[in-house]
Amino acid sequence: MNTASYEVIAASSTMNAVAAFIGGLIIAGALVWAVRMGIKVRREEPRPPTLDEQTHLPESGAVHEIREMRDADEVPHAADESERLMPYNMHAAGTKRREDQKRRRWEPGSSGSFGGGGLGRT
């Protein structure tokens, strides 16, 4: 190889180093800008609530699930066939609490899996 090719190789590696340095400066500048923008946005947000402003448990304590048996609540019939049912005549929920809260238990021969080969309810 001759000296001219060495000079070209040295010049291209110098240009690569300068380009990498400039690229690094651009990335560092973008990161600094993003941090300053984040600080500005954070300052404009409302402050977090104090302990007095936090929600608290009610005096009765924590609310727990209630497990109960429910029955379908039928639509009430109008007293007269010409009478029209209005929304305020309807019940609030589609189910009502069953008077007998005893759970139905499994009885042999009363159920089975689909295709299980059993006789089913007899």
CNS distance restraints for C-alpha pairs under 8 A (distance, minus, plus):
assign (resid   1 and name CA) (resid   5 and name CA) 6.68 0.50 0.50
assign (resid   1 and name CA) (resid   6 and name CA) 7.66 0.50 0.50
assign (resid   2 and name CA) (resid   6 and name CA) 6.82 0.50 0.50
assign (resid   3 and name CA) (resid   7 and name CA) 6.25 0.50 0.50
assign (resid   4 and name CA) (resid   8 and name CA) 6.35 0.50 0.50
assign (resid   5 and name CA) (resid   9 and name CA) 6.21 0.50 0.50
assign (resid   6 and name CA) (resid  10 and name CA) 6.10 0.50 0.50
assign (resid   7 and name CA) (resid  11 and name CA) 6.04 0.50 0.50
assign (resid   8 and name CA) (resid  12 and name CA) 6.15 0.50 0.50
assign (resid   9 and name CA) (resid  13 and name CA) 6.24 0.50 0.50
assign (resid  10 and name CA) (resid  14 and name CA) 6.15 0.50 0.50
assign (resid  11 and name CA) (resid  15 and name CA) 6.16 0.50 0.50
assign (resid  12 and name CA) (resid  16 and name CA) 6.14 0.50 0.50
assign (resid  13 and name CA) (resid  17 and name CA) 6.20 0.50 0.50
assign (resid  14 and name CA) (resid  18 and name CA) 6.21 0.50 0.50
assign (resid  15 and name CA) (resid  19 and name CA) 6.04 0.50 0.50
assign (resid  16 and name CA) (resid  20 and name CA) 6.08 0.50 0.50
assign (resid  17 and name CA) (resid  21 and name CA) 6.13 0.50 0.50
assign (resid  18 and name CA) (resid  22 and name CA) 6.19 0.50 0.50
assign (resid  19 and name CA) (resid  23 and name CA) 6.06 0.50 0.50
assign (resid  20 and name CA) (resid  24 and name CA) 6.08 0.50 0.50
assign (resid  21 and name CA) (resid  25 and name CA) 6.27 0.50 0.50
assign (resid  22 and name CA) (resid  26 and name CA) 6.28 0.50 0.50
assign (resid  23 and name CA) (resid  27 and name CA) 6.28 0.50 0.50
assign (resid  24 and name CA) (resid  28 and name CA) 6.05 0.50 0.50
assign (resid  25 and name CA) (resid  29 and name CA) 5.99 0.50 0.50
assign (resid  26 and name CA) (resid  30 and name CA) 6.18 0.50 0.50
assign (resid  27 and name CA) (resid  31 and name CA) 6.26 0.50 0.50
assign (resid  28 and name CA) (resid  32 and name CA) 6.24 0.50 0.50
assign (resid  29 and name CA) (resid  33 and name CA) 6.13 0.50 0.50
assign (resid  30 and name CA) (resid  34 and name CA) 6.13 0.50 0.50
assign (resid  31 and name CA) (resid  35 and name CA) 6.23 0.50 0.50
assign (resid  32 and name CA) (resid  36 and name CA) 6.25 0.50 0.50
assign (resid  33 and name CA) (resid  37 and name CA) 6.08 0.50 0.50
assign (resid  34 and name CA) (resid  38 and name CA) 6.10 0.50 0.50
assign (resid  35 and name CA) (resid  39 and name CA) 6.22 0.50 0.50
assign (resid  36 and name CA) (resid  40 and name CA) 6.25 0.50 0.50
assign (resid  37 and name CA) (resid  41 and name CA) 6.25 0.50 0.50
assign (resid  38 and name CA) (resid  42 and name CA) 6.03 0.50 0.50
assign (resid  39 and name CA) (resid  43 and name CA) 6.24 0.50 0.50
assign (resid  40 and name CA) (resid  44 and name CA) 6.64 0.50 0.50
assign (resid  41 and name CA) (resid  45 and name CA) 6.64 0.50 0.50
assign (resid  49 and name CA) (resid  53 and name CA) 5.62 0.50 0.50
assign (resid  49 and name CA) (resid  54 and name CA) 6.41 0.50 0.50
assign (resid  50 and name CA) (resid  54 and name CA) 6.51 0.50 0.50
assign (resid  57 and name CA) (resid  61 and name CA) 6.08 0.50 0.50
assign (resid  57 and name CA) (resid  62 and name CA) 6.30 0.50 0.50
assign (resid  58 and name CA) (resid  62 and name CA) 6.94 0.50 0.50
assign (resid  68 and name CA) (resid  97 and name CA) 7.28 0.50 0.50
assign (resid  68 and name CA) (resid  98 and name CA) 7.92 0.50 0.50
assign (resid  68 and name CA) (resid 101 and name CA) 6.60 0.50 0.50
assign (resid  69 and name CA) (resid  97 and name CA) 6.41 0.50 0.50
assign (resid  69 and name CA) (resid  98 and name CA) 5.67 0.50 0.50
assign (resid  69 and name CA) (resid 100 and name CA) 7.93 0.50 0.50
assign (resid  69 and name CA) (resid 101 and name CA) 5.64 0.50 0.50
assign (resid  69 and name CA) (resid 102 and name CA) 7.77 0.50 0.50
assign (resid  69 and name CA) (resid 103 and name CA) 7.23 0.50 0.50
assign (resid  70 and name CA) (resid  95 and name CA) 6.11 0.50 0.50
assign (resid  70 and name CA) (resid  96 and name CA) 5.56 0.50 0.50
assign (resid  70 and name CA) (resid  97 and name CA) 4.73 0.50 0.50
assign (resid  70 and name CA) (resid  98 and name CA) 5.03 0.50 0.50
assign (resid  71 and name CA) (resid  95 and name CA) 5.47 0.50 0.50
assign (resid  71 and name CA) (resid  96 and name CA) 5.45 0.50 0.50
assign (resid  71 and name CA) (resid  97 and name CA) 6.29 0.50 0.50
assign (resid  71 and name CA) (resid  98 and name CA) 5.58 0.50 0.50
assign (resid  72 and name CA) (resid  94 and name CA) 6.27 0.50 0.50
assign (resid  72 and name CA) (resid  95 and name CA) 4.47 0.50 0.50
assign (resid  72 and name CA) (resid  96 and name CA) 6.29 0.50 0.50
assign (resid  73 and name CA) (resid  91 and name CA) 7.96 0.50 0.50
assign (resid  73 and name CA) (resid  93 and name CA) 7.57 0.50 0.50
assign (resid  73 and name CA) (resid  94 and name CA) 5.32 0.50 0.50
assign (resid  73 and name CA) (resid  95 and name CA) 4.54 0.50 0.50
assign (resid  73 and name CA) (resid  96 and name CA) 5.54 0.50 0.50
assign (resid  74 and name CA) (resid  94 and name CA) 7.59 0.50 0.50
assign (resid  75 and name CA) (resid  90 and name CA) 6.91 0.50 0.50
assign (resid  75 and name CA) (resid  91 and name CA) 7.87 0.50 0.50
assign (resid  76 and name CA) (resid  89 and name CA) 7.83 0.50 0.50
assign (resid  76 and name CA) (resid  90 and name CA) 6.96 0.50 0.50
assign (resid  78 and name CA) (resid  83 and name CA) 5.98 0.50 0.50
assign (resid  78 and name CA) (resid  84 and name CA) 6.79 0.50 0.50
assign (resid  78 and name CA) (resid  85 and name CA) 6.35 0.50 0.50
assign (resid  79 and name CA) (resid  83 and name CA) 6.87 0.50 0.50
assign (resid  85 and name CA) (resid  89 and name CA) 6.12 0.50 0.50
assign (resid  85 and name CA) (resid  90 and name CA) 7.61 0.50 0.50
assign (resid  86 and name CA) (resid  90 and name CA) 7.06 0.50 0.50
assign (resid 106 and name CA) (resid 110 and name CA) 7.19 0.50 0.50
assign (resid 106 and name CA) (resid 111 and name CA) 7.66 0.50 0.50
assign (resid 107 and name CA) (resid 111 and name CA) 7.57 0.50 0.50
assign (resid 109 and name CA) (resid 118 and name CA) 7.41 0.50 0.50
assign (resid 109 and name CA) (resid 119 and name CA) 6.89 0.50 0.50
assign (resid 109 and name CA) (resid 120 and name CA) 5.79 0.50 0.50
assign (resid 109 and name CA) (resid 121 and name CA) 5.92 0.50 0.50
assign (resid 109 and name CA) (resid 122 and name CA) 7.18 0.50 0.50
assign (resid 110 and name CA) (resid 120 and name CA) 5.65 0.50 0.50
assign (resid 110 and name CA) (resid 121 and name CA) 4.40 0.50 0.50
assign (resid 110 and name CA) (resid 122 and name CA) 7.14 0.50 0.50
assign (resid 111 and name CA) (resid 120 and name CA) 5.51 0.50 0.50
assign (resid 111 and name CA) (resid 121 and name CA) 6.35 0.50 0.50
assign (resid 112 and name CA) (resid 116 and name CA) 6.36 0.50 0.50
assign (resid 112 and name CA) (resid 118 and name CA) 6.58 0.50 0.50
assign (resid 112 and name CA) (resid 120 and name CA) 6.51 0.50 0.50
